[in-house]
Amino acid sequence: MTAPILLWFRRDLRLADQAAVVAAAQSGAPVIPVYVLDDETPKHRKLGAASRWWLHGSLKSLARDLEAKGNRLILRRGAAAEVLAQLAQETGAREIHGLHHYEPWWRNAEKAIRRKGLDLHLYDGNFLIPPGTVTTGAGTPYRIYTPFWRQVQMRMPPAEPVAAPARIPAPDLWPASEMLSDWDLLPTRPDWAPGFRAEWTPGEGGAQDRLDAFLPCSSLYEERRNLPSRPGTSRLSPHLAFGEISPATLWHAAMYQGGSVGVFLSELGWRDYAQNIIAEFPDYGAHSAKPDFEAMPWRDAPDDLKAWQAGMTGYPIVDAGMRELWVSGWMHNRVRMIVASFLIKHLLIDWRHGEQWFWDTLVDADYGQNAVNWQWSAGSGVDANQFTRIMAPLTQSPKFEAGDYIRRWVPELAGLDEGEIHDPTPITRRRCSYPMPIVGHVEGRERALAAYRAIKG
Ligand SMILES: Cc1cc2nc3c(=O)[nH]c(=O)nc-3n(C[C@H](O)[C@H](O)[C@H](O)COP(=O)(O)OP(=O)(O)OC[C@H]3O[C@@H](n4cnc5c(N)ncnc54)[C@H](O)[C@@H]3O)c2cc1C
């Protein structure tokens, strides 16, 4: 009897253009697909609450799709290396197939699996190009996005996406599986997810629908992507974060659609860039890359942090973004940049507090993208961005036509006209029960610049 193969799913929850699925299906051996809910190996980086909500839907969808291929999904909990070794022993499997992932805890898990004598086969496909492939003339990884992207483009297009196999051979005997409903991934008391359900359909089918809806408008992307009041971006980020669609699929679909899709593709490039950074600096989510920043006199200001988290800072654009995040698990990119700058600079609160809040509340929370963008916002990263670049929320808000966005997410201000919506008068604030700014723009800016001067000596 041929020994079965374990097909290990992580954040690559799809059957199409998934090289490990293809390799396992073509091997001629029976395939046992498995997802391990591993809250041990990542330590304090276990999935946040919003990601857990997403994972539930994504696993349900994957299990359905596998059944349609004559197979099923086995669910287990525990440290991935232990669980997979145990499963291999139960089933007689010696090989494990999966996709490459670059978060430091997954690399540790992979080492531990190999140490147990299991034959782990890893394939590319969750990124346009495997991290570490393009390097500077000196052979070191790129730290600046623009030259990185120039080099990546020279190696594009990625290979054509491969369709899901028609059938995935199943074993005669199945190992036991846990029940998804026993994992308590969905919130119950209270159920804070109605806004999530209204906005998202996790799973490979949901990803394809989202792509189909975006493609006809993709040529407007460049013009609209910075306007939070307009539907201008793809909203594919959680699907990409959970690997429900491959970046190569997006690349080819956008190119086939035609029009000016270059800026959209370059945003996908930022995703690859972030993976390159965490592959080189595994601690990027925990430590500022510029060592000076470890001496930054961050404020310990729990009330200000709470006001920021709750969308009660008195800056309508900041509050709209933070409430959009809380209700829907997502926030527009331009607004992410504004709220991050506000936390770090106007409130002088350590960027790691913001990074952790996003980790818990974003449905697209991704270690690399989150850490790289927070360090970019702080000016503490390996890239060229500077701390002294301080975004003025009251200027950004009208500049990017955020009026309707604020009306939607800060309903107490919904009746205000363009003249007031971005910065209501004290009388209007009182009338609308909307708070006064927790810090003045000039005061916050000056305090931030003084702190920066202090670490620069
Ligand atoms: C402080 C901060 C934290 C962030 N944290 C995350 C995170 O945890 N997970 C995450 O997926 N994105 C993160 N981003 C990047 C970006 O905001 C989101 O990827 C984007 O808003 C997703 O919306 P979209 O799918 O409509 O993007 P589109 O504009 O349609 O772009 C297509 C895809 O490109 C990628 N992309 C776009 N912008 C960026 C970027 N700046 N950096 C890296 N990849 C990008 C995403 O995968 C996105 O889905 C963060 C940005 C900031 C400023």
The ligand as an SDF file (V2000), in Angstrom:
LIG
                    3D

 53 58  0  0  0  0  0  0  0  0999 V2000
    0.2020   51.1180    9.4390 C   0  0  0  0  0  0  0  0  0  0  0  0
   -0.1820   50.1410    8.3280 C   0  0  0  0  0  0  0  0  0  0  0  0
   -0.3760   48.7970    8.6250 C   0  0  0  0  0  0  0  0  0  0  0  0
   -0.7110   47.8830    7.6000 C   0  0  0  0  0  0  0  0  0  0  0  0
   -0.9200   46.5670    7.9260 N   0  0  0  0  0  0  0  0  0  0  0  0
   -1.2390   45.6790    6.9330 C   0  0  0  0  0  0  0  0  0  0  0  0
   -1.4760   44.3120    7.2410 C   0  0  0  0  0  0  0  0  0  0  0  0
   -1.3580   43.8430    8.3860 O   0  0  0  0  0  0  0  0  0  0  0  0
   -1.8410   43.4860    6.2140 N   0  0  0  0  0  0  0  0  0  0  0  0
   -1.9730   43.9400    4.9280 C   0  0  0  0  0  0  0  0  0  0  0  0
   -2.3380   43.1550    4.0430 O   0  0  0  0  0  0  0  0  0  0  0  0
   -1.7160   45.2170    4.6270 N   0  0  0  0  0  0  0  0  0  0  0  0
   -1.3650   46.1120    5.5750 C   0  0  0  0  0  0  0  0  0  0  0  0
   -1.1360   47.4180    5.2500 N   0  0  0  0  0  0  0  0  0  0  0  0
   -1.0480   47.8000    3.8120 C   0  0  0  0  0  0  0  0  0  0  0  0
   -2.3200   48.3020    3.1450 C   0  0  0  0  0  0  0  0  0  0  0  0
   -2.9500   49.2750    3.9260 O   0  0  0  0  0  0  0  0  0  0  0  0
   -3.3210   47.1960    2.8340 C   0  0  0  0  0  0  0  0  0  0  0  0
   -2.6760   46.1190    2.1960 O   0  0  0  0  0  0  0  0  0  0  0  0
   -4.4070   47.7300    1.8880 C   0  0  0  0  0  0  0  0  0  0  0  0
   -5.1040   48.7880    2.4890 O   0  0  0  0  0  0  0  0  0  0  0  0
   -5.3620   46.6140    1.5450 C   0  0  0  0  0  0  0  0  0  0  0  0
   -6.4150   47.0840    0.7720 O   0  0  0  0  0  0  0  0  0  0  0  0
   -6.6670   46.5440   -0.6900 P   0  0  0  0  0  0  0  0  0  0  0  0
   -6.6600   45.0650   -0.6950 O   0  0  0  0  0  0  0  0  0  0  0  0
   -7.8850   47.2290   -1.1980 O   0  0  0  0  0  0  0  0  0  0  0  0
   -5.3630   47.0490   -1.4180 O   0  0  0  0  0  0  0  0  0  0  0  0
   -5.0560   47.4020   -2.9490 P   0  0  0  0  0  0  0  0  0  0  0  0
   -4.7600   48.8540   -2.9640 O   0  0  0  0  0  0  0  0  0  0  0  0
   -6.1010   46.9000   -3.8410 O   0  0  0  0  0  0  0  0  0  0  0  0
   -3.6740   46.6440   -3.2030 O   0  0  0  0  0  0  0  0  0  0  0  0
   -3.6160   45.2810   -3.6330 C   0  0  0  0  0  0  0  0  0  0  0  0
   -2.8040   44.4680   -2.6390 C   0  0  0  0  0  0  0  0  0  0  0  0
   -1.4770   44.9570   -2.5500 O   0  0  0  0  0  0  0  0  0  0  0  0
   -0.9830   44.8050   -1.2150 C   0  0  0  0  0  0  0  0  0  0  0  0
   -0.6700   46.1330   -0.6640 N   0  0  0  0  0  0  0  0  0  0  0  0
   -1.2850   47.3050   -0.9240 C   0  0  0  0  0  0  0  0  0  0  0  0
   -0.7030   48.3240   -0.2410 N   0  0  0  0  0  0  0  0  0  0  0  0
    0.2950   47.7640    0.4750 C   0  0  0  0  0  0  0  0  0  0  0  0
    1.2710   48.2860    1.3840 C   0  0  0  0  0  0  0  0  0  0  0  0
    1.3400   49.5830    1.7000 N   0  0  0  0  0  0  0  0  0  0  0  0
    2.1250   47.4240    1.9600 N   0  0  0  0  0  0  0  0  0  0  0  0
    2.0980   46.1000    1.6820 C   0  0  0  0  0  0  0  0  0  0  0  0
    1.2030   45.5520    0.8160 N   0  0  0  0  0  0  0  0  0  0  0  0
    0.3200   46.3720    0.2310 C   0  0  0  0  0  0  0  0  0  0  0  0
   -2.1060   44.1760   -0.4030 C   0  0  0  0  0  0  0  0  0  0  0  0
   -1.8870   42.7820   -0.3310 O   0  0  0  0  0  0  0  0  0  0  0  0
   -3.3350   44.5340   -1.2230 C   0  0  0  0  0  0  0  0  0  0  0  0
   -4.4140   43.6470   -1.0290 O   0  0  0  0  0  0  0  0  0  0  0  0
   -0.8230   48.3530    6.2650 C   0  0  0  0  0  0  0  0  0  0  0  0
   -0.6240   49.7030    5.9840 C   0  0  0  0  0  0  0  0  0  0  0  0
   -0.3070   50.5880    7.0060 C   0  0  0  0  0  0  0  0  0  0  0  0
   -0.0800   52.0490    6.6660 C   0  0  0  0  0  0  0  0  0  0  0  0
  1  2  1  0
  2  3  1  0
  2 52  2  0
  3  4  2  0
  4  5  1  0
  4 50  1  0
  5  6  2  0
  6  7  1  0
  6 13  1  0
  7  8  2  0
  7  9  1  0
  9 10  1  0
 10 11  2  0
 10 12  1  0
 12 13  2  0
 13 14  1  0
 14 15  1  0
 14 50  1  0
 15 16  1  0
 16 17  1  0
 16 18  1  0
 18 19  1  0
 18 20  1  0
 20 21  1  0
 20 22  1  0
 22 23  1  0
 23 24  1  0
 24 25  2  0
 24 26  1  0
 24 27  1  0
 27 28  1  0
 28 29  2  0
 28 30  1  0
 28 31  1  0
 31 32  1  0
 32 33  1  0
 33 34  1  0
 33 48  1  0
 34 35  1  0
 35 36  1  0
 35 46  1  0
 36 37  1  0
 36 45  1  0
 37 38  2  0
 38 39  1  0
 39 40  1  0
 39 45  2  0
 40 41  1  0
 40 42  2  0
 42 43  1  0
 43 44  2  0
 44 45  1  0
 46 47  1  0
 46 48  1  0
 48 49  1  0
 50 51  2  0
 51 52  1  0
 52 53  1  0
M  END
$$$$
